[in-house]
Amino acid sequence: MSDDSKRLNDLTTWQDRSIAIRANSLVNRGLEDISRLGATRIDELLQRARKFYDDFFRICSKDAYDQAMLAYEELIRVCSEVLRLSPARADAYCARGEAYCARGGPHSVADDFDRAIADCNEAIRLNPKYAEAYLTRGGAYCNKGDYEKEIADYTEAIRLKPDYAEAYIERASSHDSMGEHRKAIADYTEAVRIAPDRVEAYQGRALAHEAAGYYQAAAADWTEVIKFDPYACHSRGNAYANAGEYEKAIGDYTKAIALTPNSAVLFASRGRAYAAKGDWDRAIADYTEAIRLDPKLATAYQDRSAAYESKARDDLARAKKLAQTVPRSQR
């Protein structure tokens, strides 16, 4: 079995067999309708790859990552063949650039980000108003650590396409990573206005609000995220805890524990909220459960030790106060 045939068989475990066979046949035979079917194939692969890539970041699934990489590898192959037969296809250059950029992660091939930039340069040369090409090139610059060029590309994408929520989200993320949290918040806010169903915009803005010390605003954003992802109640609990609203924090941690009862981190988080209220018994109980679930969680031991010490100090202070109310002859 050839490598291409093996890859096709692998892909059909998650792709529609008829589409995969037709595209593979197209590449092998070089049919004259490459432009029409090539665009459909590129779009289909992009959508599949992006879905799996999003799943990878959302649930940290290795399987999703592997599926995404398969789709991007196939996308590189298809785009390369499209460009061999039709070299003026800006969309094929941009799509291949995205694939190179995505592939340039943990298992990157040498110079993938440079290849992504080169493909986007060609896409922009062919179509100077191609906002998506600027967005993709910005991502490649980000991965190379060239943040000035990254932001410049996102800004140009927004100029060309003012309602481009994705560009606002990416530029906001870049601002946030550079410590410019207010600029990040402004861009995330614009993304929310344009696309109120983009959960990553609320999530990003929540993190930017937290970084800027706006914990109440962060909690409000996490409330929006919870509508999409109930597990985000842990993050809202953290925001409430940072805002000093420990009862609300405890409520959210309790909800999170109901969803993930074997999470040592959640019990430790709730323990800290109880400790902040001076409820040492409940704090100690939560730290103890965290330690049972994860005996290597060092912070839980440290926090439990501090809770024991605080409880001992409170008990000693209470004992001294009570002693003062008892007649000396009865002590």
N, C-alpha and C positions, 0 to 999 in steps of 0.2 A: 504494500500500500504506500502511495506517495505521501510526502509530508503534507501537501495541499489537501489530499483526500482525507488524511487523518484529522487535520484541522477542521475540515468540513464536518466530519462525523462528530467531533467534539462540540462544535458549535451547535449542531442540531439538537443537543440535549437541552438547549435553552432558546434556540431560535426556531422560527417556522421553517420546516424542512424545504418547502417549495421555494421560498424566497432565497434561502441559502444556496440551493442547487442552481437556481436561475442566475444568481449573481456570480457564482463560481463558473458557470458555463460561459457567462458573458465575458469574464476576465480571460478565460482560456481561449475563447474563439475570437474575441475582439469584434463583436457585432457592431454594425454601423449605427445602431441607436444608443451608443454609449452615453451620449449627453443626457438623453431623457431618462434612461434607467439608472445611469450613474448617479444622478441627482437624488433619485428616490432611494437608492441603496445607501448613499452617504448619509442622508437624513435619518434613515432607519437605524443605521449603525450608531450614529451620534446619539440618538434618543436612548438606545439600549445601553450604550456605554455610560452615558450620564446617569441613567437610573441606577445602574449597578454601583457607580462611583459614589452617588449620593447615599445609597444604602450602606456602603462601606463606612463612610464617615458618620452616618446616623447610628448604626448598630455595631460598628467595628467588626464586621463579618469578613473573615478571610475569604470565604467562598464568594461573597459579593465582589471583593477586590479582584480575585482571580477571574471572575466573569467579566468584569470591566476591562481588565487587561487583555483578555481574549478579544473582546469587541474592538478595543483600540488597535490591537495588532492587525485585526482584519481590516479595520478602517484605513490604516496606513497602506496595506496592500492594495485595497480597492482604489484609494485616491491616487496612488502611484500609477496604477494602470490607467485610470481616467486621464491623468495628466500626460501620460505617454501618448495617448491617442488624441487628447484635446488639451494642449498645453496652456490655453488662455483661460482656464477655469479658476477664477478667484476663489470660488466656494470650496473647490477641492484642496487648494493650497491652505485655506483657513482651517478646514476640517482636519487635514493631516497635521497642521501645526498644533491644533488642540490635542490630537492623539499623541504627538511627540511630547507635548508639555505634560500630559497626564502620565505617560509612561516614565517620565523622568523623576520618579519617586523613589521608594525604597529599593526597587530593583531596576534602577535606571541604566540605560545604555549610554555610553560615553557621548557627550555632546548633544543629547536629546533637546535640551533647552535652546542651544544654539540653532539646531535644526528647526525648532518651532519658530524661533525669531526669523530665520531666513525664509520660511514658508509664509509667514505673516507679512514680511516685507514685500514678497512677490504678490501676495493677494492685494496689498494696499497699492502697489504699483499698477496693478491691473484695474483696481477699483478704489480710488482714493477716498471714497465716501463709505467704505465698508466698515461700519462701526464694530461688527463682530470680530474683525481681524485685529483692530486696536485692542479690544478686550482680551483676546487670546494672547497677543504679544505682551500685553501688560502682565498677564499671569506668568509668562516665561521670564520676564524681567524680575518679577517678584521672587521667583525661585532662584534666580542668579544673584539676588541681593541688591539689585539696582533699583532702589525704591523711587528715586526721582523720575526715571524713565517710566517706571510702572504707573505712577500717579499721572504723569503726563499723558500716557496712552488712555487711561480710564477717563481722564478729563476730555480728551478728544472724542472718545466714543460717546460721551454724554453730549458734547456739542453737536455731533452728527445725529444723535438719536436722543433727544431730551427726555423721553419717557423710558429710558433703558434702565430698568430697575437693577438688573444684574451688574451694570457698570457702577451704579451708586453703591451697591453692596460691597463690591470688590474694592472700590476706592475707600469706603468707610473702614473696611478691614485693614487696609494699608495704613490709613491715618491712625487707627487704634494701635497697631503694632509699633508705630513710631511715637506713641505717647500723646498724640494729638486727639484726645478723647472728645473734645467739643466738636471738632470737625467731623469726627466719626459719627457722633450722635446726629449731626445735621444731615449727613448723607444717608444714614439709616432711616431717618425720619422721612426724607424724600422718597426713599425706596418703599416705605410703608404706605405713603400717600399714593404712589403709582400702582403698587401691587400689594394690597392689604392681606393677600393670602400667602405671602412669602414668609414662612415661619422663621427662616434664617435672618430676616431683617429685624424682627422683634428680638430674636436671640442675640444677635450681634449688638443691637442697641442696649439690651439689658446688660451685657458684659461691659460695654463702654460706659454706661451709667455707673456701674459698680466701680470701674477703674477710676472714674472721676469723683467718686464718693457720693453719688446721688442714689442712695439705696432705696428710697421710696419709689422713685421713678423706675429703678431696676425691677422692683417687685411688681409694679404695674405691667411692665413688659413681659415678665415671666408669667403673669396671669394670662396674657395673650398666647404665649407659647403653650401653656397647659391645655388650651383648647385644641391644639394639634397633638400634643404629647403629654399625657398625664404624668409621666415620670419627671417632668420638669418641676414638680412641686418641691423636690429636694433643693433645686436652685433658688426657687422663690423663698424657701425656708432660710437659706443662707442670706438672702437679701434682707429678710425681716430681722434675722439675728444681728446683722451688721447695723441695722437701723435701730436696734435696741428694743424691737417689738418681739419679745421672747415667747409670749403666749402664741402669737401667730406663727412664729417659727416652729414651735413645738407641734402645733396643729399640722403644719405642712410636713414636718419630718415623720409624724405619725402616719399621715397618708402615704408617704413614700415607703415607709416600712411595710405597710399593708400590701403595697405593690411588689416590694422586693424584701421579703422577710429575712433573707440570709445575708444582708449587707451590713458588714461590721461598721463601715463608714457612716451609714445612716444612724445607727445606734450611738456611735461616738458623737455625731453632730447633735443629736437630740440631748445627749448627756451634757454637752457644753451649754446648751440652752437652759437646761434645768439648773446647771451650776451657776449660770449668770443670774438666775432668780434666787439663788441660795437654797435651792431644794436639793440638798446633798444626798439624801437617801435615793431619790429617783435618778440623780446623776450617777451615783455609784452603781446602781442597778444597770443602767444603760452601758456604762463603761465595762462592767463585768460581762454583759452579753456580747459586746463588741469583741472583747478578748476571747470569749468562748468561740465566736465565729472566726476570728482571725488572731491566733495566739502571737503572731509576729507584728501586730499593730502597735508599735512602740508608743505612739501618742496616747493611746487609750490607757496604757499603764501610767504614763506621766500624769494624765488628767485625773485618773482615779486616785493616784497618790495625793495629788493636790486637793481633791475633794475630801479624802480622808483627813488630811491635815486641817482643812477649813472646818469640817464637821467637828473635829477634836477641839479646835479653838472656840467654836461656838458653844460646844458642850462645857468647856472650861469656864467661859465667860458666864454662861447661864448658872453654873454651879456656884461661882463666886457671888453672883447677884442674889441667888437664893440664900446663900450662907449669911449674907448681910441682914436678911429678914428674920433669921432664927436667933433667938436670945442666946447670948454667950453661954449661959448655963446649960443650954440644951444641945450645944454643938458636940 
